[in-house]
Amino acid sequence: MLSTTASLALMGLLTPALGHMMIGEPVPYGQATLDNSPLEATGGDFPCKQRAGVYDITTENEYKPGTDNPLSFIGSAVHGGGSCQLSLTTDREPTAKSDFRVIWSAIGGCPGTDSGPANFTFQIPSSIPNGKYALAWTWFNRIGNREMYMNCAPVTVSGSSAKGNSAMEALPKMMVANVGNGCTDTEGTDPQFPDPGKVVVKGA
């Protein structure tokens, strides 16, 4: 879990980047070049906002299955909330061909409401084996341009008794929309994921 000192250091590093939203915890890849803009409408920087230094690691997020972990955000423009997902891939430096599998979904009120960003918790499923992963936070805003926000973070899972990737492969695929792939959500509604998975948070 991220220490208080590390959290404060991260906040200090990223405080100029207000407006829009991005994850504070888990600590994302590429902090030196990370910004809070959405993915390009063409999908040119999908996944994880491809750019120089995108996969630089300053903090490895270490998790054990079945324990609560913080999901927090930096920024102020929540665009009426919307819907978010957390997904994992075994690719530590994801590409457009990476297979992201959903472990947590929030429908409505994510990453916050008009009163500001929210704080959530999530767990790594017990079916996820030990190893190194990339975790993706994706967000589809309720109000404003039809956009997809995405930040990725390095994750190490330990303390699991699971073996093999068959259980992970049974998890639903991450929703992808608004990035030139022919799928667009509707403004003024909280996107309903085709398959949100077993862990679903209902927001405001």
N, C-alpha and C positions, 0 to 999 in steps of 0.2 A: 504494500500500500504506500502511496506517496506521502512523505513526511510533511509536517507543517512548514518546515523551512523550505523544502523544495516547492511546495505550493505557493508560498509567498514569492519565491524567486521567479516562478513561472508567471505569476500575476504581474510582477514588476517588468518582466520581459515583454509581456503582451498587452499591457494596458493601453498603448497608443492605438491598438487595433480594436476599437469599439465599433458600434454599428454592426449590422448583420450579426452572425453568431459563429462560434467555433468551439471545439471542446477544450476544456482546461484539464479535466481528468476523464479518462486516462490521458497521460501526457502524450501528445502526438509526435509523430516523426517531424523532422525538418523545421524545428522551431525558428531557426534563423531566417527562413524565407517564407514561413507560413503566413497567410493572410486569411481574412474571413469572407472572401467573396465566394459566390456559388461556382459550381463547375461551368465551364464554357458551354454555351447552348449547342455547340456542334459536337460536344463530347470529346474534344481534342485533348483535354487534360484528365479524362477518366482513365483509371480510377485514382483517387487519392490526390488529385490536383497536381498532376505531373509537372515538374519544374526542376531546376537545378537544386540539388540538395534535398530533394523530396524525401529520401529515406535515411537522412542523417539521424542518428539516435543520440539523444542526450540523457534519457531516462528509460530504462526497461521496466515495463509494468508487469509485476509478478503477481499471479493470482493462483488461488487454490479453488477447485470446484466446490460449489455449495456454500461459499462464503459471500457476504455482501460486499460489493465494491462500489465506490462513488462514481457517478456520472454527472459532471458539472460542466458549465458553459461560461464562456467569456463573450461579452458583447451586450447589446441592448435592444437591437431591432429584431424582435421575435416574429414580426409579420403575422400577428394574430395566432401564433402557435402553428399547429400542423401536426404531422406525423413523422416519427423517427424510427430507425432501426439500428441495432447493433449486430454486426455480422463478423464471422471469422473466415480467414482463408489460411491454408498452410503455406502459401507463398509469402515469404517475408518481404519481398519487394514486388507487390502486385502489379500486374499488367492488365490490359483490357480482356485477356483470356482467363484471368484468375477466377476461381470458383468461390464466391462468397456465400456462406451459409448463415442464416439468421438464428441468433440466440435470444433476442429480446426485441419487442416492438412496443411502441407507445402510439396510440391513436388519439389525437387531440391533445392540446396543451403542451406539446413538445416542440422546441426546447424551453417553452415557457408561455406565459400569457402576457397581456398588456401591462401587468404589474411588474414584469421583469422575468429574467431567466429562472428556471426551476432547477432543483437538484433531485436526482433520481439515484437508485441503486440497481445493480444488476449482478447476476451470478454467472459464472462459467458452468455449463451443464456437466453433470457427473459423467456423461458419455464422451466428453472430450478428453483424449489421451494427453499425457505429458508431452511437452514440446514447445517449439517457438512458432508463433503465429503473427499475422497482421490482423488487427481489429479495425473495422470500419464503422464510423458513425455516419449515417445518412439521414437527411432531413428534407421533407417536402413541405414548404411553407403554405399556410392557409391563404394569406392575403399578399398580393403583389404579383410580379412577373412569375411565370411558371418556371421554376428553377429546381435544381437539385444541389444540395450542399453535401460535402463529403470531406471528412478528415479521417486519417488512418493513424494507428498507433501500434508500436511494437509490444507484443505480449508474450510472456513465458508462463506456461501452465505447469504446475508441479503438484504432487500429492494426489494425482489421479490413479485409479486402479484400472481405468479403461484401456483396452488394447485395440489397435487398428483404427481405421478411419471410416468404417462402414456406418457407425451411428451418426457421425458428422455428415456423411453424404446423404443421410436420410432427412436431415434438416432442410427446411425450405430455402429456396434461393432468394437472395436479396433483390428487392424491387429496384429497377432502374427506369427512370423516366426523365423527360425534359432535357435530354442530352442528344437530340438528333437521332434517336433510335426508333422513332415512330410511335412512342408511347408518351402521352401527355396527360397530366392530372387536371382537375377542374378547380379554378379559383373559387374561394369562398366556402370550400368544404375541407374537412379533414380527410386526406387520402386513406382509402381502405385498401390495405395490402392484400394481394391475391391469396397469400398464405402467410399470416403473421407469425406462425409458430405457436408453441404451447405457452410461452410467457408473454402476456399482453397486458399493458397498462392502459387504462382508459383515463384520458385527461379531461380538462375543462373544455 
